[in-house]
């Protein structure tokens, strides 16, 4: 091997060694980025769950207050059936968006259907409960609530199941999703795609509800 060849070979070896070092560094960086990404994702999930629980608890408490004032004889005599509409307008004027009549009604219904807050599941989001509150029959609502929790349904899947009455037989009884082989299950973490997370208690400017209303 000539001296020029030796120099070229040595140079090639040096470049190859440097590339290997760079590749190794890139692998370390990629690994670190991946690990940090996993931690952030876990944190986002945890925050979403906490925000959802705080949101549902807040709306349950608002429902309790609404029911209490509805029982006031003076308010009932003054506003009658227009109480919710009047309250909705007043809340929107003073606190901003998120207090449409339908949402105020759902807050009221949440308290009426679940008078003990301990019976409200922290695994379901507010939009989940809005769908469940559309069911007037207590047994039927409890059934879909349980199935929703056990199968981790998204809001869309819950609505589809309710609309299709998939679990209801002709005699009015119910069949668990475990007995329905063709039931598609859409798994979703509460708070991720049901709506944008709420910056609760003043963190979102003049907005209390993160969901369509």
mmCIF file of the C-alpha atoms, coordinates in Angstrom:
data_MODEL
# 
_entry.id   MODEL 
# 
loop_
_atom_site.group_PDB 
_atom_site.id 
_atom_site.type_symbol 
_atom_site.label_atom_id 
_atom_site.label_alt_id 
_atom_site.label_comp_id 
_atom_site.label_asym_id 
_atom_site.label_entity_id 
_atom_site.label_seq_id 
_atom_site.pdbx_PDB_ins_code 
_atom_site.Cartn_x 
_atom_site.Cartn_y 
_atom_site.Cartn_z 
_atom_site.occupancy 
_atom_site.B_iso_or_equiv 
_atom_site.pdbx_formal_charge 
_atom_site.auth_seq_id 
_atom_site.auth_comp_id 
_atom_site.auth_asym_id 
_atom_site.auth_atom_id 
_atom_site.pdbx_PDB_model_num 
ATOM 1   C CA . UNK A 1 1   ? 0.000   0.000   0.000  1.00 0.00 ? 1   UNK A CA 1 
ATOM 2   C CA . UNK A 1 2   ? 1.428   3.343   -0.992 1.00 0.00 ? 2   UNK A CA 1 
ATOM 3   C CA . UNK A 1 3   ? 1.801   6.219   1.455  1.00 0.00 ? 3   UNK A CA 1 
ATOM 4   C CA . UNK A 1 4   ? -0.990  8.081   -0.317 1.00 0.00 ? 4   UNK A CA 1 
ATOM 5   C CA . UNK A 1 5   ? -3.200  5.030   0.019  1.00 0.00 ? 5   UNK A CA 1 
ATOM 6   C CA . UNK A 1 6   ? -2.311  4.750   3.690  1.00 0.00 ? 6   UNK A CA 1 
ATOM 7   C CA . UNK A 1 7   ? -3.210  8.382   4.280  1.00 0.00 ? 7   UNK A CA 1 
ATOM 8   C CA . UNK A 1 8   ? -6.505  7.946   2.423  1.00 0.00 ? 8   UNK A CA 1 
ATOM 9   C CA . UNK A 1 9   ? -7.292  4.794   4.405  1.00 0.00 ? 9   UNK A CA 1 
ATOM 10  C CA . UNK A 1 10  ? -6.427  6.518   7.678  1.00 0.00 ? 10  UNK A CA 1 
ATOM 11  C CA . UNK A 1 11  ? -8.594  9.493   6.724  1.00 0.00 ? 11  UNK A CA 1 
ATOM 12  C CA . UNK A 1 12  ? -11.447 7.159   5.784  1.00 0.00 ? 12  UNK A CA 1 
ATOM 13  C CA . UNK A 1 13  ? -11.113 5.365   9.106  1.00 0.00 ? 13  UNK A CA 1 
ATOM 14  C CA . UNK A 1 14  ? -11.165 8.630   11.002 1.00 0.00 ? 14  UNK A CA 1 
ATOM 15  C CA . UNK A 1 15  ? -14.297 9.823   9.180  1.00 0.00 ? 15  UNK A CA 1 
ATOM 16  C CA . UNK A 1 16  ? -15.994 6.475   9.727  1.00 0.00 ? 16  UNK A CA 1 
ATOM 17  C CA . UNK A 1 17  ? -15.140 6.594   13.418 1.00 0.00 ? 17  UNK A CA 1 
ATOM 18  C CA . UNK A 1 18  ? -16.508 10.122  13.719 1.00 0.00 ? 18  UNK A CA 1 
ATOM 19  C CA . UNK A 1 19  ? -19.713 9.096   11.972 1.00 0.00 ? 19  UNK A CA 1 
ATOM 20  C CA . UNK A 1 20  ? -20.109 6.199   14.385 1.00 0.00 ? 20  UNK A CA 1 
ATOM 21  C CA . UNK A 1 21  ? -19.679 8.569   17.319 1.00 0.00 ? 21  UNK A CA 1 
ATOM 22  C CA . UNK A 1 22  ? -22.220 10.978  15.829 1.00 0.00 ? 22  UNK A CA 1 
ATOM 23  C CA . UNK A 1 23  ? -24.659 8.109   15.224 1.00 0.00 ? 23  UNK A CA 1 
ATOM 24  C CA . UNK A 1 24  ? -24.225 6.958   18.807 1.00 0.00 ? 24  UNK A CA 1 
ATOM 25  C CA . UNK A 1 25  ? -24.887 10.488  20.059 1.00 0.00 ? 25  UNK A CA 1 
ATOM 26  C CA . UNK A 1 26  ? -27.965 10.716  17.846 1.00 0.00 ? 26  UNK A CA 1 
ATOM 27  C CA . UNK A 1 27  ? -29.253 7.447   19.320 1.00 0.00 ? 27  UNK A CA 1 
ATOM 28  C CA . UNK A 1 28  ? -28.783 8.818   22.833 1.00 0.00 ? 28  UNK A CA 1 
ATOM 29  C CA . UNK A 1 29  ? -30.593 12.045  21.942 1.00 0.00 ? 29  UNK A CA 1 
ATOM 30  C CA . UNK A 1 30  ? -33.417 10.141  20.264 1.00 0.00 ? 30  UNK A CA 1 
ATOM 31  C CA . UNK A 1 31  ? -33.762 7.915   23.310 1.00 0.00 ? 31  UNK A CA 1 
ATOM 32  C CA . UNK A 1 32  ? -33.873 10.942  25.614 1.00 0.00 ? 32  UNK A CA 1 
ATOM 33  C CA . UNK A 1 33  ? -36.464 12.685  23.431 1.00 0.00 ? 33  UNK A CA 1 
ATOM 34  C CA . UNK A 1 34  ? -38.589 9.535   23.381 1.00 0.00 ? 34  UNK A CA 1 
ATOM 35  C CA . UNK A 1 35  ? -38.393 9.156   27.163 1.00 0.00 ? 35  UNK A CA 1 
ATOM 36  C CA . UNK A 1 36  ? -39.272 12.809  27.731 1.00 0.00 ? 36  UNK A CA 1 
ATOM 37  C CA . UNK A 1 37  ? -42.168 12.490  25.274 1.00 0.00 ? 37  UNK A CA 1 
ATOM 38  C CA . UNK A 1 38  ? -43.531 9.526   27.235 1.00 0.00 ? 38  UNK A CA 1 
ATOM 39  C CA . UNK A 1 39  ? -43.366 11.494  30.486 1.00 0.00 ? 39  UNK A CA 1 
ATOM 40  C CA . UNK A 1 40  ? -45.154 14.473  28.934 1.00 0.00 ? 40  UNK A CA 1 
ATOM 41  C CA . UNK A 1 41  ? -47.859 12.222  27.522 1.00 0.00 ? 41  UNK A CA 1 
ATOM 42  C CA . UNK A 1 42  ? -48.410 10.622  30.923 1.00 0.00 ? 42  UNK A CA 1 
ATOM 43  C CA . UNK A 1 43  ? -48.594 14.081  32.495 1.00 0.00 ? 43  UNK A CA 1 
ATOM 44  C CA . UNK A 1 44  ? -51.113 15.268  29.899 1.00 0.00 ? 44  UNK A CA 1 
ATOM 45  C CA . UNK A 1 45  ? -53.296 12.253  30.620 1.00 0.00 ? 45  UNK A CA 1 
ATOM 46  C CA . UNK A 1 46  ? -53.087 12.847  34.362 1.00 0.00 ? 46  UNK A CA 1 
ATOM 47  C CA . UNK A 1 47  ? -53.940 16.539  33.943 1.00 0.00 ? 47  UNK A CA 1 
ATOM 48  C CA . UNK A 1 48  ? -56.854 15.689  31.644 1.00 0.00 ? 48  UNK A CA 1 
ATOM 49  C CA . UNK A 1 49  ? -58.283 13.318  34.253 1.00 0.00 ? 49  UNK A CA 1 
ATOM 50  C CA . UNK A 1 50  ? -57.868 15.879  37.048 1.00 0.00 ? 50  UNK A CA 1 
ATOM 51  C CA . UNK A 1 51  ? -59.422 18.671  34.983 1.00 0.00 ? 51  UNK A CA 1 
ATOM 52  C CA . UNK A 1 52  ? -62.329 16.423  34.034 1.00 0.00 ? 52  UNK A CA 1 
ATOM 53  C CA . UNK A 1 53  ? -62.991 15.481  37.650 1.00 0.00 ? 53  UNK A CA 1 
ATOM 54  C CA . UNK A 1 54  ? -62.863 19.118  38.741 1.00 0.00 ? 54  UNK A CA 1 
ATOM 55  C CA . UNK A 1 55  ? -65.143 20.111  35.865 1.00 0.00 ? 55  UNK A CA 1 
ATOM 56  C CA . UNK A 1 56  ? -67.806 17.506  36.636 1.00 0.00 ? 56  UNK A CA 1 
ATOM 57  C CA . UNK A 1 57  ? -67.617 18.289  40.360 1.00 0.00 ? 57  UNK A CA 1 
ATOM 58  C CA . UNK A 1 58  ? -68.073 21.997  39.607 1.00 0.00 ? 58  UNK A CA 1 
ATOM 59  C CA . UNK A 1 59  ? -71.105 21.383  37.402 1.00 0.00 ? 59  UNK A CA 1 
ATOM 60  C CA . UNK A 1 60  ? -72.640 19.061  39.980 1.00 0.00 ? 60  UNK A CA 1 
ATOM 61  C CA . UNK A 1 61  ? -72.278 21.792  42.606 1.00 0.00 ? 61  UNK A CA 1 
ATOM 62  C CA . UNK A 1 62  ? -73.807 24.348  40.240 1.00 0.00 ? 62  UNK A CA 1 
ATOM 63  C CA . UNK A 1 63  ? -76.708 21.936  39.686 1.00 0.00 ? 63  UNK A CA 1 
ATOM 64  C CA . UNK A 1 64  ? -77.196 21.692  43.437 1.00 0.00 ? 64  UNK A CA 1 
ATOM 65  C CA . UNK A 1 65  ? -77.392 25.484  43.709 1.00 0.00 ? 65  UNK A CA 1 
ATOM 66  C CA . UNK A 1 66  ? -79.864 25.682  40.812 1.00 0.00 ? 66  UNK A CA 1 
ATOM 67  C CA . UNK A 1 67  ? -82.162 23.099  42.397 1.00 0.00 ? 67  UNK A CA 1 
ATOM 68  C CA . UNK A 1 68  ? -81.963 24.895  45.740 1.00 0.00 ? 68  UNK A CA 1 
ATOM 69  C CA . UNK A 1 69  ? -83.043 28.196  44.201 1.00 0.00 ? 69  UNK A CA 1 
ATOM 70  C CA . UNK A 1 70  ? -85.739 26.520  42.134 1.00 0.00 ? 70  UNK A CA 1 
ATOM 71  C CA . UNK A 1 71  ? -87.305 25.395  45.390 1.00 0.00 ? 71  UNK A CA 1 
ATOM 72  C CA . UNK A 1 72  ? -87.513 28.987  46.568 1.00 0.00 ? 72  UNK A CA 1 
ATOM 73  C CA . UNK A 1 73  ? -91.194 29.959  46.519 1.00 0.00 ? 73  UNK A CA 1 
ATOM 74  C CA . UNK A 1 74  ? -90.495 33.546  45.481 1.00 0.00 ? 74  UNK A CA 1 
ATOM 75  C CA . UNK A 1 75  ? -88.327 32.519  42.525 1.00 0.00 ? 75  UNK A CA 1 
ATOM 76  C CA . UNK A 1 76  ? -90.800 29.838  41.444 1.00 0.00 ? 76  UNK A CA 1 
ATOM 77  C CA . UNK A 1 77  ? -93.682 32.301  41.628 1.00 0.00 ? 77  UNK A CA 1 
ATOM 78  C CA . UNK A 1 78  ? -91.757 35.018  39.776 1.00 0.00 ? 78  UNK A CA 1 
ATOM 79  C CA . UNK A 1 79  ? -90.157 33.051  36.951 1.00 0.00 ? 79  UNK A CA 1 
ATOM 80  C CA . UNK A 1 80  ? -92.002 29.723  36.825 1.00 0.00 ? 80  UNK A CA 1 
ATOM 81  C CA . UNK A 1 81  ? -90.882 27.667  33.833 1.00 0.00 ? 81  UNK A CA 1 
ATOM 82  C CA . UNK A 1 82  ? -88.637 30.521  32.682 1.00 0.00 ? 82  UNK A CA 1 
ATOM 83  C CA . UNK A 1 83  ? -86.288 30.100  35.657 1.00 0.00 ? 83  UNK A CA 1 
ATOM 84  C CA . UNK A 1 84  ? -83.588 28.214  33.733 1.00 0.00 ? 84  UNK A CA 1 
ATOM 85  C CA . UNK A 1 85  ? -83.771 30.574  30.768 1.00 0.00 ? 85  UNK A CA 1 
ATOM 86  C CA . UNK A 1 86  ? -83.489 33.611  33.029 1.00 0.00 ? 86  UNK A CA 1 
ATOM 87  C CA . UNK A 1 87  ? -80.632 32.058  34.983 1.00 0.00 ? 87  UNK A CA 1 
ATOM 88  C CA . UNK A 1 88  ? -78.840 31.099  31.770 1.00 0.00 ? 88  UNK A CA 1 
ATOM 89  C CA . UNK A 1 89  ? -78.954 34.679  30.492 1.00 0.00 ? 89  UNK A CA 1 
ATOM 90  C CA . UNK A 1 90  ? -77.785 36.081  33.835 1.00 0.00 ? 90  UNK A CA 1 
ATOM 91  C CA . UNK A 1 91  ? -74.864 33.620  34.096 1.00 0.00 ? 91  UNK A CA 1 
ATOM 92  C CA . UNK A 1 92  ? -73.790 34.293  30.512 1.00 0.00 ? 92  UNK A CA 1 
ATOM 93  C CA . UNK A 1 93  ? -73.930 38.035  31.090 1.00 0.00 ? 93  UNK A CA 1 
ATOM 94  C CA . UNK A 1 94  ? -71.880 37.862  34.295 1.00 0.00 ? 94  UNK A CA 1 
ATOM 95  C CA . UNK A 1 95  ? -69.530 34.896  33.687 1.00 0.00 ? 95  UNK A CA 1 
ATOM 96  C CA . UNK A 1 96  ? -69.274 34.530  29.910 1.00 0.00 ? 96  UNK A CA 1 
ATOM 97  C CA . UNK A 1 97  ? -69.794 31.608  27.571 1.00 0.00 ? 97  UNK A CA 1 
ATOM 98  C CA . UNK A 1 98  ? -70.679 28.104  28.699 1.00 0.00 ? 98  UNK A CA 1 
ATOM 99  C CA . UNK A 1 99  ? -74.030 28.715  30.356 1.00 0.00 ? 99  UNK A CA 1 
ATOM 100 C CA . UNK A 1 100 ? -76.482 28.099  27.551 1.00 0.00 ? 100 UNK A CA 1 
ATOM 101 C CA . UNK A 1 101 ? -79.923 26.975  28.667 1.00 0.00 ? 101 UNK A CA 1 
ATOM 102 C CA . UNK A 1 102 ? -79.199 23.396  27.624 1.00 0.00 ? 102 UNK A CA 1 
ATOM 103 C CA . UNK A 1 103 ? -75.976 23.294  29.657 1.00 0.00 ? 103 UNK A CA 1 
ATOM 104 C CA . UNK A 1 104 ? -77.607 24.841  32.696 1.00 0.00 ? 104 UNK A CA 1 
ATOM 105 C CA . UNK A 1 105 ? -80.352 22.236  32.339 1.00 0.00 ? 105 UNK A CA 1 
ATOM 106 C CA . UNK A 1 106 ? -77.750 19.435  32.205 1.00 0.00 ? 106 UNK A CA 1 
ATOM 107 C CA . UNK A 1 107 ? -76.024 20.761  35.323 1.00 0.00 ? 107 UNK A CA 1 
ATOM 108 C CA . UNK A 1 108 ? -79.377 20.696  37.080 1.00 0.00 ? 108 UNK A CA 1 
ATOM 109 C CA . UNK A 1 109 ? -80.090 17.173  35.814 1.00 0.00 ? 109 UNK A CA 1 
ATOM 110 C CA . UNK A 1 110 ? -76.665 15.942  36.936 1.00 0.00 ? 110 UNK A CA 1 
ATOM 111 C CA . UNK A 1 111 ? -77.529 16.856  40.512 1.00 0.00 ? 111 UNK A CA 1 
ATOM 112 C CA . UNK A 1 112 ? -81.069 15.479  40.280 1.00 0.00 ? 112 UNK A CA 1 
ATOM 113 C CA . UNK A 1 113 ? -79.950 12.148  38.781 1.00 0.00 ? 113 UNK A CA 1 
ATOM 114 C CA . UNK A 1 114 ? -76.926 11.858  41.070 1.00 0.00 ? 114 UNK A CA 1 
ATOM 115 C CA . UNK A 1 115 ? -77.941 13.537  44.356 1.00 0.00 ? 115 UNK A CA 1 
ATOM 116 C CA . UNK A 1 116 ? -74.889 11.973  46.024 1.00 0.00 ? 116 UNK A CA 1 
ATOM 117 C CA . UNK A 1 117 ? -71.716 13.104  44.296 1.00 0.00 ? 117 UNK A CA 1 
ATOM 118 C CA . UNK A 1 118 ? -69.957 9.881   45.322 1.00 0.00 ? 118 UNK A CA 1 
ATOM 119 C CA . UNK A 1 119 ? -72.066 8.087   42.706 1.00 0.00 ? 119 UNK A CA 1 
ATOM 120 C CA . UNK A 1 120 ? -70.637 10.231  39.900 1.00 0.00 ? 120 UNK A CA 1 
ATOM 121 C CA . UNK A 1 121 ? -67.799 8.434   38.122 1.00 0.00 ? 121 UNK A CA 1 
ATOM 122 C CA . UNK A 1 122 ? -64.502 10.232  37.689 1.00 0.00 ? 122 UNK A CA 1 
ATOM 123 C CA . UNK A 1 123 ? -63.829 8.059   34.648 1.00 0.00 ? 123 UNK A CA 1 
ATOM 124 C CA . UNK A 1 124 ? -66.433 9.792   32.479 1.00 0.00 ? 124 UNK A CA 1 
ATOM 125 C CA . UNK A 1 125 ? -66.190 13.260  31.009 1.00 0.00 ? 125 UNK A CA 1 
ATOM 126 C CA . UNK A 1 126 ? -68.841 15.966  31.058 1.00 0.00 ? 126 UNK A CA 1 
ATOM 127 C CA . UNK A 1 127 ? -69.898 15.210  27.438 1.00 0.00 ? 127 UNK A CA 1 
ATOM 128 C CA . UNK A 1 128 ? -70.353 11.565  28.473 1.00 0.00 ? 128 UNK A CA 1 
ATOM 129 C CA . UNK A 1 129 ? -72.727 12.665  31.208 1.00 0.00 ? 129 UNK A CA 1 
ATOM 130 C CA . UNK A 1 130 ? -74.577 15.006  28.855 1.00 0.00 ? 130 UNK A CA 1 
ATOM 131 C CA . UNK A 1 131 ? -75.364 11.966  26.707 1.00 0.00 ? 131 UNK A CA 1 
ATOM 132 C CA . UNK A 1 132 ? -76.331 9.849   29.717 1.00 0.00 ? 132 UNK A CA 1 
ATOM 133 C CA . UNK A 1 133 ? -78.567 12.595  31.095 1.00 0.00 ? 133 UNK A CA 1 
ATOM 134 C CA . UNK A 1 134 ? -80.626 12.427  27.911 1.00 0.00 ? 134 UNK A CA 1 
ATOM 135 C CA . UNK A 1 135 ? -81.886 9.039   29.176 1.00 0.00 ? 135 UNK A CA 1 
ATOM 136 C CA . UNK A 1 136 ? -84.875 9.521   31.456 1.00 0.00 ? 136 UNK A CA 1 
ATOM 137 C CA . UNK A 1 137 ? -85.096 5.928   32.700 1.00 0.00 ? 137 UNK A CA 1 
ATOM 138 C CA . UNK A 1 138 ? -82.775 5.451   35.683 1.00 0.00 ? 138 UNK A CA 1 
ATOM 139 C CA . UNK A 1 139 ? -82.086 1.743   35.092 1.00 0.00 ? 139 UNK A CA 1 
ATOM 140 C CA . UNK A 1 140 ? -81.337 2.271   31.412 1.00 0.00 ? 140 UNK A CA 1 
ATOM 141 C CA . UNK A 1 141 ? -79.053 5.219   32.148 1.00 0.00 ? 141 UNK A CA 1 
ATOM 142 C CA . UNK A 1 142 ? -77.175 3.263   34.820 1.00 0.00 ? 142 UNK A CA 1 
ATOM 143 C CA . UNK A 1 143 ? -76.763 0.361   32.423 1.00 0.00 ? 143 UNK A CA 1 
ATOM 144 C CA . UNK A 1 144 ? -75.187 2.489   29.680 1.00 0.00 ? 144 UNK A CA 1 
ATOM 145 C CA . UNK A 1 145 ? -73.047 4.301   32.223 1.00 0.00 ? 145 UNK A CA 1 
ATOM 146 C CA . UNK A 1 146 ? -71.630 1.020   33.487 1.00 0.00 ? 146 UNK A CA 1 
ATOM 147 C CA . UNK A 1 147 ? -71.018 -0.303  29.972 1.00 0.00 ? 147 UNK A CA 1 
ATOM 148 C CA . UNK A 1 148 ? -69.374 2.979   28.988 1.00 0.00 ? 148 UNK A CA 1 
ATOM 149 C CA . UNK A 1 149 ? -66.951 2.769   31.912 1.00 0.00 ? 149 UNK A CA 1 
ATOM 150 C CA . UNK A 1 150 ? -66.170 -0.926  31.435 1.00 0.00 ? 150 UNK A CA 1 
ATOM 151 C CA . UNK A 1 151 ? -65.606 -0.599  27.683 1.00 0.00 ? 151 UNK A CA 1 
ATOM 152 C CA . UNK A 1 152 ? -63.934 2.842   27.729 1.00 0.00 ? 152 UNK A CA 1 
ATOM 153 C CA . UNK A 1 153 ? -66.320 4.232   25.116 1.00 0.00 ? 153 UNK A CA 1 
ATOM 154 C CA . UNK A 1 154 ? -65.751 7.602   23.552 1.00 0.00 ? 154 UNK A CA 1 
ATOM 155 C CA . UNK A 1 155 ? -68.657 10.056  23.599 1.00 0.00 ? 155 UNK A CA 1 
ATOM 156 C CA . UNK A 1 156 ? -69.404 9.243   19.958 1.00 0.00 ? 156 UNK A CA 1 
ATOM 157 C CA . UNK A 1 157 ? -69.489 5.522   20.684 1.00 0.00 ? 157 UNK A CA 1 
ATOM 158 C CA . UNK A 1 158 ? -71.740 6.030   23.707 1.00 0.00 ? 158 UNK A CA 1 
ATOM 159 C CA . UNK A 1 159 ? -74.168 8.084   21.628 1.00 0.00 ? 159 UNK A CA 1 
ATOM 160 C CA . UNK A 1 160 ? -74.152 5.459   18.889 1.00 0.00 ? 160 UNK A CA 1 
ATOM 161 C CA . UNK A 1 161 ? -74.900 2.688   21.361 1.00 0.00 ? 161 UNK A CA 1 
ATOM 162 C CA . UNK A 1 162 ? -77.735 4.643   22.949 1.00 0.00 ? 162 UNK A CA 1 
ATOM 163 C CA . UNK A 1 163 ? -79.254 5.614   19.586 1.00 0.00 ? 163 UNK A CA 1 
ATOM 164 C CA . UNK A 1 164 ? -79.085 2.054   18.281 1.00 0.00 ? 164 UNK A CA 1 
ATOM 165 C CA . UNK A 1 165 ? -80.579 0.603   21.506 1.00 0.00 ? 165 UNK A CA 1 
ATOM 166 C CA . UNK A 1 166 ? -78.148 -2.223  20.937 1.00 0.00 ? 166 UNK A CA 1 
ATOM 167 C CA . UNK A 1 167 ? -78.475 -3.663  24.416 1.00 0.00 ? 167 UNK A CA 1 
ATOM 168 C CA . UNK A 1 168 ? -82.244 -3.566  24.661 1.00 0.00 ? 168 UNK A CA 1 
ATOM 169 C CA . UNK A 1 169 ? -84.290 -6.675  23.908 1.00 0.00 ? 169 UNK A CA 1 
ATOM 170 C CA . UNK A 1 170 ? -87.964 -6.868  23.117 1.00 0.00 ? 170 UNK A CA 1 
ATOM 171 C CA . UNK A 1 171 ? -89.017 -7.494  26.696 1.00 0.00 ? 171 UNK A CA 1 
ATOM 172 C CA . UNK A 1 172 ? -87.233 -4.377  27.961 1.00 0.00 ? 172 UNK A CA 1 
ATOM 173 C CA . UNK A 1 173 ? -84.294 -6.223  29.503 1.00 0.00 ? 173 UNK A CA 1 
ATOM 174 C CA . UNK A 1 174 ? -80.662 -5.542  28.682 1.00 0.00 ? 174 UNK A CA 1 
ATOM 175 C CA . UNK A 1 175 ? -77.797 -7.539  27.265 1.00 0.00 ? 175 UNK A CA 1 
ATOM 176 C CA . UNK A 1 176 ? -74.204 -6.759  28.194 1.00 0.00 ? 176 UNK A CA 1 
ATOM 177 C CA . UNK A 1 177 ? -71.749 -5.765  25.483 1.00 0.00 ? 177 UNK A CA 1 
ATOM 178 C CA . UNK A 1 178 ? -69.764 -8.861  26.396 1.00 0.00 ? 178 UNK A CA 1 
ATOM 179 C CA . UNK A 1 179 ? -72.577 -10.899 24.869 1.00 0.00 ? 179 UNK A CA 1 
ATOM 180 C CA . UNK A 1 180 ? -72.509 -8.836  21.651 1.00 0.00 ? 180 UNK A CA 1 
ATOM 181 C CA . UNK A 1 181 ? -69.586 -10.047 19.559 1.00 0.00 ? 181 UNK A CA 1 
ATOM 182 C CA . UNK A 1 182 ? -70.023 -7.407  16.883 1.00 0.00 ? 182 UNK A CA 1 
ATOM 183 C CA . UNK A 1 183 ? -69.874 -4.424  19.225 1.00 0.00 ? 183 UNK A CA 1 
ATOM 184 C CA . UNK A 1 184 ? -67.040 -2.107  18.119 1.00 0.00 ? 184 UNK A CA 1 
ATOM 185 C CA . UNK A 1 185 ? -65.292 -0.407  21.003 1.00 0.00 ? 185 UNK A CA 1 
ATOM 186 C CA . UNK A 1 186 ? -63.630 2.989   20.602 1.00 0.00 ? 186 UNK A CA 1 
ATOM 187 C CA . UNK A 1 187 ? -61.182 3.481   23.421 1.00 0.00 ? 187 UNK A CA 1 
ATOM 188 C CA . UNK A 1 188 ? -60.502 7.016   24.431 1.00 0.00 ? 188 UNK A CA 1 
ATOM 189 C CA . UNK A 1 189 ? -58.949 8.774   27.365 1.00 0.00 ? 189 UNK A CA 1 
ATOM 190 C CA . UNK A 1 190 ? -61.418 11.158  29.040 1.00 0.00 ? 190 UNK A CA 1 
ATOM 191 C CA . UNK A 1 191 ? -60.688 14.701  28.119 1.00 0.00 ? 191 UNK A CA 1 
ATOM 192 C CA . UNK A 1 192 ? -58.392 14.047  25.145 1.00 0.00 ? 192 UNK A CA 1 
ATOM 193 C CA . UNK A 1 193 ? -60.805 14.303  22.191 1.00 0.00 ? 193 UNK A CA 1 
ATOM 194 C CA . UNK A 1 194 ? -64.139 15.072  23.770 1.00 0.00 ? 194 UNK A CA 1 
ATOM 195 C CA . UNK A 1 195 ? -63.262 18.726  23.734 1.00 0.00 ? 195 UNK A CA 1 
ATOM 196 C CA . UNK A 1 196 ? -60.416 21.054  24.564 1.00 0.00 ? 196 UNK A CA 1 
ATOM 197 C CA . UNK A 1 197 ? -59.310 20.917  28.180 1.00 0.00 ? 197 UNK A CA 1 
ATOM 198 C CA . UNK A 1 198 ? -60.760 23.661  30.300 1.00 0.00 ? 198 UNK A CA 1 
ATOM 199 C CA . UNK A 1 199 ? -58.556 26.128  32.079 1.00 0.00 ? 199 UNK A CA 1 
ATOM 200 C CA . UNK A 1 200 ? -60.799 25.982  35.091 1.00 0.00 ? 200 UNK A CA 1 
ATOM 201 C CA . UNK A 1 201 ? -61.590 28.758  37.551 1.00 0.00 ? 201 UNK A CA 1 
ATOM 202 C CA . UNK A 1 202 ? -60.376 31.753  35.619 1.00 0.00 ? 202 UNK A CA 1 
ATOM 203 C CA . UNK A 1 203 ? -57.546 30.226  33.610 1.00 0.00 ? 203 UNK A CA 1 
ATOM 204 C CA . UNK A 1 204 ? -59.662 30.418  30.467 1.00 0.00 ? 204 UNK A CA 1 
ATOM 205 C CA . UNK A 1 205 ? -60.794 33.940  29.705 1.00 0.00 ? 205 UNK A CA 1 
ATOM 206 C CA . UNK A 1 206 ? -64.553 34.267  30.156 1.00 0.00 ? 206 UNK A CA 1 
ATOM 207 C CA . UNK A 1 207 ? -65.146 30.658  29.195 1.00 0.00 ? 207 UNK A CA 1 
ATOM 208 C CA . UNK A 1 208 ? -66.384 27.924  31.525 1.00 0.00 ? 208 UNK A CA 1 
ATOM 209 C CA . UNK A 1 209 ? -67.308 25.159  29.117 1.00 0.00 ? 209 UNK A CA 1 
ATOM 210 C CA . UNK A 1 210 ? -64.798 23.589  26.735 1.00 0.00 ? 210 UNK A CA 1 
ATOM 211 C CA . UNK A 1 211 ? -67.458 21.643  24.892 1.00 0.00 ? 211 UNK A CA 1 
ATOM 212 C CA . UNK A 1 212 ? -70.084 22.494  22.251 1.00 0.00 ? 212 UNK A CA 1 
ATOM 213 C CA . UNK A 1 213 ? -73.221 23.980  23.746 1.00 0.00 ? 213 UNK A CA 1 
# 
